Amino acid sequence: LLHVCLHAAFGNTFAYLLNLVDVDRLVRAGSGLDWNRFLQRVHGFQVRVPVYFSLRFAADLLDTPIPDSILRELQPGPVRCRLVNSVAHPRRTALVGRSRLPASTQYLMHLVLIDGPRGWLRLLRFIAWPGDEWLVERYRVKKPAQVRRTRLQHPFRVLTAALRALRPRRAQRAQER
């Protein structure tokens, strides 16, 4: 169930809906489901937020019998709930015929689904300073000196790409006004 919930939280809309059906079937078939053990694993893996939305959306769309106590235990704050519901609720995305959310929206949703400050810090650390293997694969560098130089350059490349991604939005908003 945990595995399927995570796939539902991070998949495209079509696969997402199929994963919600899988969540529903697993919950309905698992009358002996140990919800306390499930919660322990969710908290242990620090995936409370994505699991909450997968369970909540399955309950909303398919009337999946998720115990209220489980949803209360996993529920994030009201701001996060409003943001996810307004952007990524399956009823909303299915109604507008999207097979996939725009990339910028997907990144935002992935950030919103991160569980707590330690998760944010780990993500930011990985984005700014990924491991040597990732750098070698991404930038096709081979020599140790190239890897060291790339490790120093990478955070600036990430920052530049983020600023470039924000610029078109600002220009577009200015034109809309």
C-alpha positions as CSV (number, residue, x, y, z in Angstrom):
1,L,0.0,0.0,0.0
2,L,2.8,2.4,0.9
3,H,4.5,1.7,-2.4
4,V,1.4,2.3,-4.5
5,C,0.6,5.5,-2.5
6,L,4.0,6.9,-3.4
7,H,3.6,6.0,-7.1
8,A,0.2,7.8,-7.1
9,A,1.7,10.9,-5.5
10,F,4.5,11.3,-8.1
11,G,3.0,9.8,-11.3
12,N,1.4,11.4,-14.3
13,T,-2.4,11.9,-14.3
14,F,-3.3,8.7,-16.1
15,A,-1.0,6.4,-14.1
16,Y,-2.0,8.4,-11.0
17,L,-5.7,7.4,-11.5
18,L,-4.7,3.8,-12.0
19,N,-2.6,3.9,-8.8
20,L,-5.6,5.4,-6.9
21,V,-7.6,2.4,-8.1
22,D,-4.8,0.1,-6.8
23,V,-4.9,2.0,-3.4
24,D,-8.6,1.4,-3.3
25,R,-8.3,-2.3,-4.1
26,L,-5.5,-2.9,-1.6
27,V,-7.4,-1.2,1.2
28,R,-10.7,-3.0,0.4
29,A,-8.9,-6.4,0.1
30,G,-6.8,-5.7,3.3
31,S,-9.4,-6.1,5.9
32,G,-6.6,-7.2,8.2
33,L,-4.5,-4.2,7.3
34,D,-2.4,-3.2,10.3
35,W,-2.9,0.5,10.1
36,N,-0.6,1.1,13.1
37,R,2.3,-0.6,11.4
38,F,1.5,1.2,8.2
39,L,1.7,4.6,10.1
40,Q,5.0,3.6,11.6
41,R,6.5,2.9,8.2
42,V,5.1,6.1,6.7
43,H,6.6,8.1,9.6
44,G,9.8,6.1,9.4
45,F,10.3,6.8,5.7
46,Q,9.2,10.4,6.2
47,V,6.5,10.2,3.5
48,R,3.5,11.3,5.5
49,V,2.4,14.1,3.1
50,P,2.4,12.2,-0.3
51,V,0.7,9.2,1.4
52,Y,-1.9,11.4,2.9
53,F,-2.9,12.9,-0.5
54,S,-2.9,9.5,-2.1
55,L,-5.2,8.1,0.5
56,R,-7.4,11.3,0.6
57,F,-7.8,11.4,-3.1
58,A,-8.7,7.6,-3.2
59,A,-11.3,8.3,-0.5
60,D,-12.6,11.4,-2.4
61,L,-12.8,9.7,-5.8
62,L,-13.5,6.1,-5.1
63,D,-15.0,6.2,-1.6
64,T,-12.1,4.1,-0.4
65,P,-12.7,3.2,3.3
66,I,-9.8,5.0,4.9
67,P,-10.2,5.3,8.6
68,D,-10.7,9.0,9.7
69,S,-8.0,8.5,12.4
70,I,-5.4,7.6,9.7
71,L,-6.2,10.7,7.6
72,R,-6.1,12.9,10.7
73,E,-2.8,11.5,11.7
74,L,-1.3,12.1,8.3
75,Q,-2.9,15.4,7.3
76,P,-0.6,18.3,6.6
77,G,-1.4,21.9,7.4
78,P,-4.2,23.8,5.8
79,V,-2.1,25.9,3.4
80,R,-0.5,22.8,1.9
81,C,-3.8,21.1,1.6
82,R,-5.4,24.0,-0.2
83,L,-2.4,24.2,-2.6
84,V,-2.4,20.6,-3.5
85,N,-6.2,20.4,-3.8
86,S,-6.3,23.5,-6.1
87,V,-3.5,22.3,-8.4
88,A,-3.4,18.6,-8.4
89,H,-6.6,17.1,-7.2
90,P,-7.5,14.4,-9.7
91,R,-11.0,15.7,-10.3
92,R,-9.4,19.1,-11.3
93,T,-6.7,17.6,-13.6
94,A,-9.1,15.1,-15.2
95,L,-11.7,17.7,-15.9
96,V,-9.3,19.9,-17.8
97,G,-8.1,16.9,-19.8
98,R,-4.5,17.1,-18.7
99,S,-2.5,13.9,-19.2
100,R,0.3,15.5,-17.3
101,L,0.8,18.6,-15.2
102,P,3.2,21.2,-16.6
103,A,6.8,20.6,-15.5
104,S,7.0,23.7,-13.3
105,T,3.8,22.6,-11.5
106,Q,5.2,19.1,-11.1
107,Y,8.3,20.5,-9.4
108,L,6.2,22.7,-7.2
109,M,4.0,19.7,-6.2
110,H,7.1,17.6,-5.4
111,L,8.4,20.4,-3.2
112,V,5.0,20.7,-1.5
113,L,4.9,16.9,-0.9
114,I,8.2,16.9,1.0
115,D,7.8,15.8,4.6
116,G,9.3,18.4,7.0
117,P,12.3,20.6,7.1
118,R,14.9,17.8,7.1
119,G,13.5,16.6,3.8
120,W,13.7,20.1,2.3
121,L,17.3,20.4,3.4
122,R,18.2,17.0,2.0
123,L,16.6,17.9,-1.3
124,L,18.3,21.3,-1.5
125,R,21.7,19.7,-0.6
126,F,21.2,17.1,-3.3
127,I,20.2,19.7,-5.9
128,A,23.1,22.0,-5.2
129,W,25.7,19.3,-4.4
130,P,24.9,16.0,-6.0
131,G,27.2,13.0,-5.8
132,D,30.2,12.5,-8.1
133,E,28.5,9.7,-10.0
134,W,25.6,12.0,-10.9
135,L,27.9,14.8,-12.0
136,V,29.9,12.4,-14.2
137,E,26.7,11.1,-15.8
138,R,25.0,14.5,-16.2
139,Y,28.0,16.5,-17.5
140,R,29.9,13.7,-19.1
141,V,33.2,14.5,-17.3
142,K,35.7,11.8,-16.6
143,K,38.9,13.1,-15.1
144,P,39.0,13.8,-11.4
145,A,40.0,17.5,-12.0
146,Q,36.9,17.9,-14.3
147,V,34.7,16.4,-11.6
148,R,36.1,18.8,-9.0
149,R,35.6,21.8,-11.2
150,T,32.1,20.6,-12.1
151,R,31.2,20.2,-8.5
152,L,32.1,23.8,-7.9
153,Q,30.2,25.0,-11.0
154,H,27.1,23.0,-10.5
155,P,25.4,25.1,-7.8
156,F,25.8,28.2,-9.9
157,R,24.3,26.4,-12.9
158,V,21.3,25.4,-10.8
159,L,20.8,28.9,-9.5
160,T,21.1,30.4,-13.1
161,A,18.5,27.8,-14.4
162,A,16.1,28.6,-11.5
163,L,16.4,32.4,-12.2
164,R,15.9,31.8,-15.9
165,A,12.8,29.7,-15.2
166,L,11.3,32.5,-13.1
167,R,11.9,35.3,-15.6
168,P,9.4,34.2,-18.3
169,R,6.7,34.1,-15.6
170,R,7.4,37.7,-14.5
171,A,7.3,38.8,-18.2
172,Q,4.1,36.9,-18.8
173,R,2.4,38.4,-15.7
174,A,3.4,41.9,-16.7
175,Q,1.8,41.4,-20.2
176,E,-1.4,40.1,-18.6
177,R,-1.8,43.3,-16.6
